[in-house]
Amino acid sequence: MTDPLPPLNNQQHALLEQIQAGQDIDPALIDANKSQAPKQIISLLIYCLKRFSHCCGHHQLHQKFVKLDLLTDHGKDHQSGRFQKTPSQHPNGDGRFDDLLTLLEERDEKAMVLLGRPGCGKSTVLRHLELQLCKTALVNHDSNADLPFYEDLADDVELPFYVELNRYPSKDKPEQSPFEWLKSQWQARYPLLPPLVELMEQHPVLLLLDGLNEMRLKREQFSAKISEWKHLLIDIEEQGLNTRAVFSCRSLNYGGQLSEFGRLEVPQIQFADLDAEAIQSFIEKNAGPDWQQLDQHLGKMPGLETKTPYYLHLAVEHFKVAGLAAGPSALIAGMIWLSITREIGKNPAAIQAPFLLEKEQQRIGQGLWKKTPHALSIKGTLIPGLIQIAGEMQKSAEGNKQISLEHDTLLAELKSRCKDETESEALLTLAAAMDLMEHDLEQDQWKFPHQLMQEYLAGHHLNQSQNFAALEKPWQLDQVSETLAHKIQSLDVAAPLPNLDASGWEETALHCAAIADDQPAVIEQIEHRDLVLASRCARQPEVTLPLAQTQQLQQRLLQRSHDPQADLRARIEAGLELGFLGDPRFCPQPDKEHDFILPPLVTVAEGRYPMGSDQHDEDEKPAHHVPLESFSLGAFPITNAEWQCFMQAKGYQDPRWWPTVAAQQWREGTLENSGSIELRLNLYRALKKDFEGTCKSYSATESAVHEYQRWLKTWTESEFEQVIRKQFEPQIHRQPSEWDNPSFNNPAQPVVGVCWYEALAYCLWLSHQAERTFTLPSEAQWRAAAQGLTQRNFPWGAQFDPQDYSQPRANTDALHLRRTTPVGLLLEGATADKEGALYDLAGNVWEWTTSLYQDYPIEKNDSRDDINPAGPRVNCGGAWYSHSENARAGSRSAGPTRPSDRYDGIGFRVLSSPPSLGTEHR
């Protein structure tokens, strides 16, 4: 580019001086330069500032409350899950990143995907990053340099290009490739700047590609188009263009696909939900002197909505003006009312009839909307027009997308609401002035400022139309679009089994139920199309159902979870939802001290049970028999719902439930985790002695190999030992290790991440609450229950084909779930003894026993069930990641597990001895 650049004007000089001095930017200087077409870096910055300031009213960035987890791709053969959390090398204390720019500086990746639920701040973080990069570019900028705008910049300064993918592909050029489309977007936005390719050849560029899941595509087209984006990244790398990309996406389902094509690895960045401490800090800082009232209110709200900055910000603003909001839908309604209230005070002439009738203005001025937040005005044209637009957007998007519509399309939609085109134009202008809609002048397209507002208003449209056909979700074996067997066979080893396809109308339906006058009738209509969604609607804080209707939903979910004609994915969804709605099999029983859940028990008959085998692994020899008296064993592993009672009773803090010296040390955080330290030290030594052989014996993935290489390169053995000892320093625990992990913390799932000491403590606590003795089973008792008197190979019988997906019996690695199922879901895998069925004895979770890991034979009074000695303890049954051989009832191949070990595949069930052994039935 050889044309000389014009000198900076006075406003540009002033703006540059503020940035270089580290001062806050004067908004007036942005306004003074709005009309400047980007031709220099300063003009590019002004453009970014203008766009960021335009959206900051509804896209505020609370930097202190942004927490990001980096999920590294561990490869398609990683059985514990492909994408795993990777701690920062410069952590803030919890191993998380609190700034996207820091993460990008630390990780030299060609591409990343930013994942997060609605309202977490994906778009805002990308826009904020755009601003940060432009500021960085200008700090050392020579305003007098007569050079192309990028040539006087430091080589490591990346120039941002932010694009919303809900514009792609263009309607007039649907066949356009991603790269051609990006070049055309750049040219349209910056006509006086060099072409995008020339810039990439000369200087680093960071593509900020917002909304991968919002592309203008039908669901079946996404995989092919994401493949094109992947190949674009590979082509950029092969051409030597100094360009990186950050995509944003709602779901790993689409974001993860970027890692499935070609050789390029694409790590995922996931927004972490705000924890209780961060939520309280935010509320205390922003909600005023009565902040504790809001904090307590949000703590009682079911769901996770307030764990995202967007909803939390709405909750605070609503609280300061209108008090406590009943739920998420009321928060969005309150935002709309507050926007209207501000406009009435600021510009009353613009919001009069026909947009808002005088009577409605009076009601709003008196604050009457606070009593009925969802009674949006239908007597003017403003709100009905926005509802009409939102409904059309949801239909055009086929559900779960935020989309933009062309100006002319919206005018056509408003014909039925407005008397002429002039009134329609004025309505859109008013909506933009109130921040209820955004107008992209370049594309001449409109959208709502946040997808959640689009979905809320579309909920009103659905409520008015009562047309629930779009919510239909197939769930029976002969209805689903892709069979379970075909889907599993198409997955990579590490890929989790995805849910059945959603309709995309879920969020809209939730709002529809919350705002409905006749909520039971609306939920009944939804139930006919999507049972699980109807239950989600029913448990919203703004919904009230008759008890009988709630109980009917519970029973239908329980039936669906056990229905052999239902696809397994539908059964799992029903089981998980039942956990949230409340499983009638696990009802808390009030007690004089604390609520508890009495576990369902199954009697195992007295008998002489065969143990061990001479045909299997060495540690199963010799075959022998063990006489056992009758006992009662939990029909299911202990669930999160049951463990919640223990935590609410402050079981971790009460020393009564921790019976041994080692257990007390573990509870107090003074017990050294020597087992985990020893395991890693032995691995380090083995790698140093025979790197390739050790990697092979551990079936190490490519990422694991890189990690092992880093160990040897970075640390000597003594240094590595110091690092590991620091990593496994004793600490006080007050919840299971996976308690906050959404893959494992549903109330209906078995509790995991509990060590042997925690399992013992629970048994003692439950015994006290129920006034009946509960313990862990011994190894002999557990195997007797699983093998029976005939020594079955598996709890149900002799054979197990883990790939017989027509009759799934156990949650092992072949099922590809990559997490636990709700307990008792796989009826096909239950025992068939006449005394009653025991569930989940194979797969799902390894289960603790009281027994020390000692050689067979098991003999009476051999002290292996003494709880005082230190040493590894036996766990049985296999887990969700285990090979089918480890799910065999007699398998000991998992080897010893140290009592302090806690991980996502280990839980337990309880045993109750019969009255003849001194217990009482009550």
Secondary structure as the mmCIF struct_conf table of DSSP 4:
data_model
#
loop_
_struct_conf.conf_type_id
_struct_conf.id
_struct_conf.beg_label_comp_id
_struct_conf.beg_label_asym_id
_struct_conf.beg_label_seq_id
_struct_conf.end_label_comp_id
_struct_conf.end_label_asym_id
_struct_conf.end_label_seq_id
BEND BEND1 ASP A 3 ASP A 3
HELX_LH_PP_P HELX_LH_PP_P1 PRO A 4 LEU A 8
HELX_RH_AL_P HELX_RH_AL_P1 ASN A 10 GLN A 20
TURN_TY1_P TURN_TY1_P1 ALA A 21 GLY A 22
HELX_LH_PP_P HELX_LH_PP_P2 GLN A 23 ASP A 26
HELX_RH_AL_P HELX_RH_AL_P2 PRO A 27 ALA A 32
TURN_TY1_P TURN_TY1_P2 ASN A 33 SER A 35
BEND BEND2 GLN A 40 GLN A 40
HELX_RH_AL_P HELX_RH_AL_P3 ILE A 41 CYS A 55
TURN_TY1_P TURN_TY1_P3 CYS A 56 HIS A 58
HELX_RH_3T_P HELX_RH_3T_P1 GLN A 63 PHE A 65
STRN STRN1 LEU A 68 ASP A 73
TURN_TY1_P TURN_TY1_P4 LYS A 76 ASP A 77
TURN_TY1_P TURN_TY1_P5 GLN A 79 SER A 80
BEND BEND3 ARG A 82 ARG A 82
STRN STRN2 PHE A 83 THR A 86
BEND BEND4 GLN A 89 HIS A 90
BEND BEND5 ASN A 92 GLY A 95
STRN STRN3 PHE A 97 PHE A 97
BEND BEND6 ASP A 98 ASP A 98
HELX_RH_AL_P HELX_RH_AL_P4 LEU A 100 GLU A 106
BEND BEND7 LYS A 110 LYS A 110
STRN STRN4 ALA A 111 LEU A 115
TURN_TY1_P TURN_TY1_P6 PRO A 118 GLY A 119
BEND BEND8 CYS A 120 CYS A 120
HELX_RH_AL_P HELX_RH_AL_P5 LYS A 122 VAL A 139
TURN_TY1_P TURN_TY1_P7 ASN A 140 ASN A 140
TURN_TY1_P TURN_TY1_P8 SER A 143 ASN A 144
BEND BEND9 LEU A 147 LEU A 147
TURN_TY1_P TURN_TY1_P9 PHE A 149 ASP A 152
BEND BEND10 LEU A 153 LEU A 153
TURN_TY1_P TURN_TY1_P10 ASP A 155 ASP A 156
HELX_LH_PP_P HELX_LH_PP_P3 VAL A 157 GLU A 158
STRN STRN5 LEU A 159 GLU A 164
HELX_RH_3T_P HELX_RH_3T_P2 LEU A 165 ARG A 167
BEND BEND11 PRO A 169 PRO A 169
BEND BEND12 LYS A 171 ASP A 172
TURN_TY1_P TURN_TY1_P11 PRO A 174 GLU A 175
HELX_RH_AL_P HELX_RH_AL_P6 PRO A 178 ARG A 189
TURN_TY1_P TURN_TY1_P12 PRO A 191 LEU A 192
BEND BEND13 LEU A 193 LEU A 193
HELX_LH_PP_P HELX_LH_PP_P4 PRO A 194 PRO A 195
HELX_RH_AL_P HELX_RH_AL_P7 LEU A 196 GLN A 202
BEND BEND14 HIS A 203 HIS A 203
STRN STRN6 VAL A 205 ASP A 210
HELX_RH_3T_P HELX_RH_3T_P3 LEU A 212 GLU A 214
BEND BEND15 MET A 215 ARG A 216
HELX_RH_3T_P HELX_RH_3T_P4 ARG A 219 GLN A 221
HELX_RH_AL_P HELX_RH_AL_P8 PHE A 222 GLU A 238
TURN_TY1_P TURN_TY1_P13 GLN A 239 GLY A 240
STRN STRN7 THR A 243 CYS A 249
BEND BEND16 ARG A 250 ARG A 250
HELX_RH_AL_P HELX_RH_AL_P9 LEU A 252 GLY A 255
HELX_RH_3T_P HELX_RH_3T_P5 GLY A 256 SER A 259
BEND BEND17 GLU A 260 ARG A 263
STRN STRN8 GLN A 268 PHE A 271
HELX_LH_PP_P HELX_LH_PP_P5 ALA A 272 LEU A 274
HELX_RH_AL_P HELX_RH_AL_P10 ALA A 276 ASN A 286
BEND BEND18 ALA A 287 ALA A 287
TURN_TY1_P TURN_TY1_P14 PRO A 289 ASP A 290
HELX_RH_AL_P HELX_RH_AL_P11 TRP A 291 LYS A 300
BEND BEND19 GLY A 303 LEU A 304
HELX_RH_3T_P HELX_RH_3T_P6 GLU A 305 LYS A 307
BEND BEND20 THR A 308 THR A 308
HELX_RH_AL_P HELX_RH_AL_P12 PRO A 309 ALA A 322
BEND BEND21 ALA A 326 GLY A 327
HELX_RH_AL_P HELX_RH_AL_P13 PRO A 328 LYS A 346
HELX_RH_3T_P HELX_RH_3T_P7 PRO A 348 ILE A 351
TURN_TY1_P TURN_TY1_P15 ALA A 353 PHE A 355
BEND BEND22 LEU A 356 LEU A 356
HELX_RH_AL_P HELX_RH_AL_P14 GLU A 358 GLY A 365
TURN_TY1_P TURN_TY1_P16 GLN A 366 GLY A 367
HELX_RH_3T_P HELX_RH_3T_P8 LEU A 368 LYS A 370
TURN_TY1_P TURN_TY1_P17 LYS A 371 LYS A 371
BEND BEND23 THR A 372 THR A 372
TURN_TY1_P TURN_TY1_P18 PRO A 373 HIS A 374
BEND BEND24 LYS A 379 THR A 381
HELX_RH_AL_P HELX_RH_AL_P15 LEU A 382 SER A 396
TURN_TY1_P TURN_TY1_P19 ALA A 397 GLU A 398
BEND BEND25 GLY A 399 ASN A 400
STRN STRN9 LEU A 405 GLU A 406
HELX_RH_AL_P HELX_RH_AL_P16 HIS A 407 GLU A 413
HELX_RH_3T_P HELX_RH_3T_P9 LEU A 414 SER A 416
TURN_TY1_P TURN_TY1_P20 ARG A 417 ARG A 417
BEND BEND26 CYS A 418 ASP A 420
HELX_RH_AL_P HELX_RH_AL_P17 GLU A 421 ALA A 433
TURN_TY1_P TURN_TY1_P21 MET A 434 ASP A 435
BEND BEND27 LEU A 436 MET A 437
STRN STRN10 GLU A 438 ASP A 440
TURN_TY1_P TURN_TY1_P22 LEU A 441 ASP A 444
STRN STRN11 GLN A 445 LYS A 447
BEND BEND28 PRO A 449 HIS A 450
HELX_RH_AL_P HELX_RH_AL_P18 GLN A 451 SER A 465
HELX_RH_3T_P HELX_RH_3T_P10 ALA A 469 LEU A 471
STRN STRN12 GLN A 476 GLN A 476
TURN_TY1_P TURN_TY1_P23 LEU A 477 GLN A 479
BEND BEND29 VAL A 480 GLU A 482
HELX_RH_AL_P HELX_RH_AL_P19 LEU A 484 GLN A 489
TURN_TY1_P TURN_TY1_P24 SER A 490 SER A 490
BEND BEND30 LEU A 491 LEU A 491
TURN_TY1_P TURN_TY1_P25 VAL A 493 ALA A 494
HELX_LH_PP_P HELX_LH_PP_P6 ALA A 495 ALA A 502
BEND BEND31 GLY A 504 GLY A 504
HELX_RH_AL_P HELX_RH_AL_P20 GLU A 506 ILE A 515
BEND BEND32 ASP A 517 ASP A 518
HELX_RH_AL_P HELX_RH_AL_P21 GLN A 519 ARG A 529
HELX_RH_AL_P HELX_RH_AL_P22 LEU A 531 ALA A 538
TURN_TY1_P TURN_TY1_P26 ARG A 539 ARG A 539
BEND BEND33 GLN A 540 GLN A 540
TURN_TY1_P TURN_TY1_P27 PRO A 541 GLU A 542
HELX_RH_AL_P HELX_RH_AL_P23 LEU A 547 HIS A 562
TURN_TY1_P TURN_TY1_P28 PRO A 564 GLN A 565
STRN STRN13 ALA A 566 ALA A 566
HELX_RH_AL_P HELX_RH_AL_P24 LEU A 568 LEU A 581
TURN_TY1_P TURN_TY1_P29 PRO A 584 ARG A 585
BEND BEND34 PHE A 586 PHE A 586
STRN STRN14 GLN A 589 GLN A 589
BEND BEND35 LYS A 592 GLU A 593
STRN STRN15 PHE A 596 PHE A 596
HELX_LH_PP_P HELX_LH_PP_P7 LEU A 598 PRO A 600
STRN STRN16 LEU A 601 VAL A 604
STRN STRN17 GLY A 607 MET A 611
BEND BEND36 ASP A 614 HIS A 616
HELX_RH_3T_P HELX_RH_3T_P11 GLU A 618 GLU A 620
HELX_LH_PP_P HELX_LH_PP_P8 LYS A 621 LYS A 621
BEND BEND37 PRO A 622 PRO A 622
HELX_LH_PP_P HELX_LH_PP_P9 ALA A 623 ALA A 623
STRN STRN18 HIS A 624 LEU A 628
STRN STRN19 PHE A 631 GLY A 634
BEND BEND38 ALA A 635 PHE A 636
HELX_LH_PP_P HELX_LH_PP_P10 PRO A 637 ILE A 638
STRN STRN20 THR A 639 THR A 639
HELX_RH_AL_P HELX_RH_AL_P25 ASN A 640 GLN A 648
TURN_TY1_P TURN_TY1_P30 ALA A 649 GLN A 653
HELX_RH_3T_P HELX_RH_3T_P12 PRO A 655 TRP A 657
BEND BEND39 THR A 660 THR A 660
HELX_RH_AL_P HELX_RH_AL_P26 VAL A 661 GLU A 668
TURN_TY1_P TURN_TY1_P31 GLY A 669 GLY A 669
HELX_RH_AL_P HELX_RH_AL_P27 SER A 674 LYS A 689
HELX_RH_AL_P HELX_RH_AL_P28 PHE A 691 SER A 697
TURN_TY1_P TURN_TY1_P32 TYR A 698 SER A 699
HELX_RH_AL_P HELX_RH_AL_P29 GLU A 702 THR A 714
HELX_RH_AL_P HELX_RH_AL_P30 GLU A 717 GLN A 727
TURN_TY1_P TURN_TY1_P33 PHE A 728 PHE A 728
BEND BEND40 ARG A 734 GLN A 735
TURN_TY1_P TURN_TY1_P34 SER A 737 ASP A 740
TURN_TY1_P TURN_TY1_P35 PRO A 742 PHE A 744
TURN_TY1_P TURN_TY1_P36 PRO A 747 ALA A 748
BEND BEND41 GLN A 749 GLN A 749
STRN STRN21 PRO A 750 PRO A 750
HELX_LH_PP_P HELX_LH_PP_P11 VAL A 751 VAL A 751
BEND BEND42 GLY A 753 GLY A 753
HELX_RH_AL_P HELX_RH_AL_P31 TRP A 756 ALA A 770
TURN_TY1_P TURN_TY1_P37 GLU A 771 GLU A 771
BEND BEND43 ARG A 772 ARG A 772
STRN STRN22 PHE A 774 THR A 775
HELX_LH_PP_P HELX_LH_PP_P12 LEU A 776 SER A 778
HELX_RH_AL_P HELX_RH_AL_P32 GLU A 779 GLN A 787
TURN_TY1_P TURN_TY1_P38 GLY A 788 GLN A 791
BEND BEND44 ASN A 793 ASN A 793
STRN STRN23 PHE A 794 PHE A 794
TURN_TY1_P TURN_TY1_P39 PRO A 795 TRP A 796
STRN STRN24 GLY A 797 GLY A 797
BEND BEND45 ALA A 798 ALA A 798
TURN_TY1_P TURN_TY1_P40 PRO A 802 GLN A 803
TURN_TY1_P TURN_TY1_P41 TYR A 805 SER A 806
BEND BEND46 GLN A 807 GLN A 807
STRN STRN25 ASN A 811 ASN A 811
BEND BEND47 THR A 812 THR A 812
HELX_RH_3T_P HELX_RH_3T_P13 ASP A 813 LEU A 815
BEND BEND48 ARG A 819 ARG A 819
HELX_LH_PP_P HELX_LH_PP_P13 THR A 820 PRO A 822
TURN_TY1_P TURN_TY1_P42 VAL A 823 GLY A 824
HELX_RH_3T_P HELX_RH_3T_P14 LEU A 827 GLY A 829
BEND BEND49 ALA A 830 ALA A 830
TURN_TY1_P TURN_TY1_P43 LYS A 834 GLU A 835
BEND BEND50 LEU A 841 ALA A 842
STRN STRN26 GLY A 843 GLY A 843
BEND BEND51 ASN A 844 ASN A 844
STRN STRN27 TRP A 846 LEU A 852
HELX_LH_PP_P HELX_LH_PP_P14 ASP A 855 ASP A 855
BEND BEND52 TYR A 856 TYR A 856
HELX_LH_PP_P HELX_LH_PP_P15 PRO A 857 ILE A 858
TURN_TY1_P TURN_TY1_P44 LYS A 860 ASN A 861
BEND BEND53 SER A 863 SER A 863
TURN_TY1_P TURN_TY1_P45 ARG A 864 ASP A 865
BEND BEND54 ILE A 867 PRO A 869
BEND BEND55 GLY A 871 GLY A 871
STRN STRN28 ARG A 873 CYS A 876
BEND BEND56 GLY A 877 GLY A 877
TURN_TY1_P TURN_TY1_P46 TRP A 880 TYR A 881
BEND BEND57 SER A 882 SER A 882
HELX_RH_3T_P HELX_RH_3T_P15 SER A 884 ALA A 887
BEND BEND58 ARG A 888 ARG A 888
TURN_TY1_P TURN_TY1_P47 ALA A 889 GLY A 890
TURN_TY1_P TURN_TY1_P48 SER A 893 ALA A 894
STRN STRN29 THR A 897 THR A 897
TURN_TY1_P TURN_TY1_P49 PRO A 899 SER A 900
TURN_TY1_P TURN_TY1_P50 ASP A 904 GLY A 905
STRN STRN30 ILE A 906 GLY A 907
STRN STRN31 LEU A 911 SER A 912
HELX_RH_3T_P HELX_RH_3T_P16 PRO A 915 LEU A 917
TURN_TY1_P TURN_TY1_P51 GLY A 918 GLY A 918
#
